[in-house]
Amino acid sequence: MSLLDSLGLGSARVIAICGAGGKSSLMFALADELADAGERVLMTATTKLAQHQVAGRWPGRMAADADAIAEIARSSCGSFVAYRDVDAAAGKVLGFAPEVVDQVARSGRFARVVVEADGSAHRPLKAPAAHEPVFPASADAVVMVAGASGLGRPLDDDVVFRAAIWSRLTGIAAGEPVTPESLALMVVHPDGLARTAPKEAHRALFVNQVDDAPRLALALQTLEALARCAGRKPARAALGTLLPQVRILHQTRIP
């Protein structure tokens, strides 16, 4: 089964990705599926992307605003990654304000827009601060990403980006193992992974880095805990890996 089907994204036009542990990899994997199906895709961010990520399969294009993106789209026929500037010292490219993404989505130049809406400093898990994630209002699907490599490890800043917020929201003290139950709570908590997401947007969860039996067991425990949680749950969830290739090990609807 494809990522699009597993996550219930078939009809989504603007897909926003948040969380940690594989957001950029998921964005490009989704773009691969969509482009292979003949759809034109814009990949971008409302935060930052690693500079090396815009030098892969998809051409990177610097543009000042939505009009500049539209002009690039008129002069080329394929999908591409758009960004507004380069921070060479940090090895990053800078994304756009969410209103720019909304304007691009309204233009109709792309069949799909896939946007990375969060930063995580390369940690497998994260808890968002008050200014995160940065969702465009046009997002009709939100995919939360979590890295299974962070589960079972002691809660600290090497494992969880903004570990103090994770502790406050879940009750897991610093140094205690990050449990599947705490991840499930971060998925449904009003201040959790999808905080500030458009209310009507379809929600999905992808647990990445599930590349051995112990991680699969922890990821499945997360889904079991999620089924017991109160609050806004994602409609779909999938477990698997994105690198070196996409593998979906389990997918389900969340009751």
C-alpha positions in Angstrom: 0.0 0.0 0.0 1.2 3.5 -0.8 1.9 6.2 1.8 -1.0 8.2 0.3 -3.5 5.4 0.9 -2.1 4.4 4.3 -2.4 7.9 5.6 -5.7 8.7 3.9 -4.3 11.5 1.8 -5.9 10.7 -1.6 -8.0 13.8 -1.8 -5.8 16.2 0.1 -4.5 19.2 -1.9 -2.3 20.8 0.7 -0.5 18.4 3.0 1.3 19.9 6.0 3.9 17.7 7.9 4.8 18.3 11.5 6.7 16.5 14.3 10.1 14.9 14.1 12.0 11.9 12.9 11.5 12.1 9.2 9.4 15.1 8.0 11.6 15.9 5.1 11.9 12.3 4.1 8.1 11.9 4.2 7.6 15.1 2.1 9.9 13.8 -0.6 8.5 10.3 -0.5 4.9 11.7 -0.9 6.1 13.8 -3.8 7.6 10.7 -5.4 4.3 8.9 -5.3 2.4 11.9 -6.5 4.7 12.7 -9.4 4.9 9.0 -10.4 1.1 9.2 -10.7 1.4 12.2 -13.0 0.6 15.0 -10.6 2.5 18.2 -10.4 3.8 18.9 -6.8 5.3 21.9 -5.1 7.5 21.0 -2.1 8.2 23.8 0.4 8.4 24.8 4.0 7.1 27.4 6.4 10.2 26.9 8.5 13.6 25.7 7.1 15.0 22.8 5.2 18.5 21.5 5.1 20.3 22.9 2.1 21.4 19.5 0.8 17.8 18.4 0.6 17.1 20.8 -2.3 19.8 19.3 -4.4 18.4 15.8 -4.8 15.9 14.4 -7.3 13.8 17.5 -7.3 15.2 20.8 -8.5 15.4 23.6 -6.0 14.2 27.1 -7.0 14.6 30.3 -5.0 11.6 32.6 -5.2 10.7 35.8 -3.4 7.0 35.2 -3.1 4.0 33.4 -4.5 4.1 35.4 -7.8 7.7 34.3 -8.3 6.7 30.7 -7.7 3.9 31.0 -10.2 6.4 32.5 -12.8 8.7 29.5 -12.3 5.8 27.2 -12.7 4.8 28.8 -16.0 8.3 28.4 -17.4 8.8 24.7 -16.3 6.6 21.6 -16.5 7.7 19.6 -13.5 7.6 19.5 -9.8 10.1 21.4 -7.7 11.2 22.6 -4.2 10.7 26.3 -3.6 12.4 28.4 -0.9 12.9 32.1 -0.4 16.5 32.4 0.7 19.6 30.6 1.7 21.4 30.6 5.1 24.7 29.1 4.0 26.3 29.4 7.4 23.6 27.2 8.9 23.3 25.0 5.9 19.6 25.8 5.6 17.2 27.2 3.0 14.4 29.4 4.3 10.7 28.7 3.7 7.8 31.0 3.2 5.2 32.6 5.5 2.1 30.4 5.6 0.1 33.1 3.7 2.4 32.6 0.7 1.7 28.9 0.7 -2.0 29.7 0.8 -1.7 32.0 -2.2 0.2 29.4 -4.1 -2.4 26.8 -3.3 -5.2 29.1 -4.6 -3.3 29.7 -7.8 -4.0 26.2 -9.1 -0.6 25.9 -10.6 0.0 22.6 -8.7 -2.1 19.6 -8.2 -0.6 19.2 -4.7 1.4 21.3 -2.3 3.4 19.4 0.4 4.8 21.6 3.1 7.1 21.0 6.0 5.6 23.0 8.9 7.9 22.3 11.8 11.5 22.0 12.9 13.0 19.4 15.2 16.8 19.9 15.1 17.3 16.3 13.8 15.8 14.7 17.0 13.5 11.7 16.6 10.8 13.3 18.7 9.7 16.8 19.6 7.2 18.8 21.6 6.2 22.1 20.0 6.7 25.5 21.5 4.0 28.2 21.5 5.0 29.4 18.0 5.0 25.9 16.4 4.0 24.3 14.1 3.5 26.9 11.4 0.5 25.6 9.4 -0.9 27.3 6.3 -4.6 27.9 6.6 -5.1 26.0 3.3 -3.8 22.7 4.7 -6.6 20.1 4.3 -4.4 17.3 5.7 -1.9 17.3 8.6 0.6 14.4 9.0 2.3 14.0 12.4 5.6 12.2 12.2 7.4 10.6 15.1 10.7 8.6 15.2 10.4 5.2 16.9 14.1 5.4 17.7 13.2 7.8 20.5 10.8 5.5 22.2 12.2 3.7 25.3 15.1 6.1 25.6 15.6 8.5 28.6 13.8 11.8 28.2 16.5 14.4 27.4 17.3 17.0 24.8 19.2 14.5 22.7 16.1 12.4 22.2 13.3 15.0 22.3 13.5 18.5 20.9 12.0 20.7 23.6 12.2 17.9 26.2 11.0 20.2 29.0 7.7 20.7 27.2 7.3 17.0 26.5 7.8 16.4 30.3 5.2 19.1 31.2 2.6 17.8 28.8 3.0 14.1 29.5 4.2 13.8 33.1 7.4 11.9 32.0 10.2 13.3 34.2 13.6 14.0 32.7 15.7 10.8 32.6 12.7 8.5 32.6 12.0 6.4 29.5 9.9 8.0 26.8 6.9 5.7 26.7 4.5 4.9 23.8 1.7 6.2 26.1 3.5 9.6 26.2 3.8 9.7 22.4 0.1 8.9 22.1 -0.7 11.8 24.5 1.4 14.1 22.4 -0.6 13.2 19.3 -4.0 14.1 20.9 -3.0 16.8 23.3 -4.3 20.3 22.4 -0.8 21.6 22.8 0.8 18.5 21.2 2.2 17.7 17.8 -0.7 19.1 15.8 -1.4 22.2 17.9 -2.8 25.1 15.8 -3.7 22.7 12.9 -6.7 23.8 10.8 -9.7 22.3 12.6 -11.2 20.7 9.5 -8.0 19.2 8.3 -7.7 15.4 8.0 -5.1 14.1 10.6 -2.8 11.2 10.2 0.2 9.8 12.1 3.3 8.2 10.6 5.7 6.5 13.1 9.0 6.3 11.2 12.3 4.4 11.9 10.4 1.2 12.6 13.3 -1.0 11.4 13.5 -3.8 14.0 11.2 -5.9 16.1 11.6 -3.9 19.4 10.8 -0.7 17.6 7.8 -2.3 15.9 6.5 -3.5 19.3 6.8 0.1 20.8 5.1 1.6 17.8 2.2 -0.8 18.0 1.9 0.0 21.7 1.6 3.6 20.7 -1.4 2.8 18.5 -2.9 0.8 21.3 -2.5 3.7 23.7 -3.8 6.1 21.1 -7.0 4.1 20.9 -7.6 4.5 24.6 -6.9 8.3 24.6 -9.5 11.0 24.8 -9.1 14.0 22.5 -8.7 14.7 18.8 -7.2 11.5 17.3 -5.8 11.1 13.8 -8.1 9.3 11.4 -5.3 7.1 10.1 -1.9 5.8 11.3 0.9 4.0 9.6 4.2 2.4 10.9 7.3 1.9 8.8 10.5 3.3 7.4 11.3 6.0 4.8 15.0 5.4 4.3 16.7 3.8 2.5 13.4 3.0 0.9 9.7 3.3 1.9 8.4 0.3 3.8 4.9 0.3 5.4 4.7 -2.4 8.0 1.3 -1.6 9.5 -1.5 0.8 8.8 -4.9 1.2 10.5 -7.8 3.5 11.1 -7.9 4.9 14.6 -11.2 4.2 16.5 
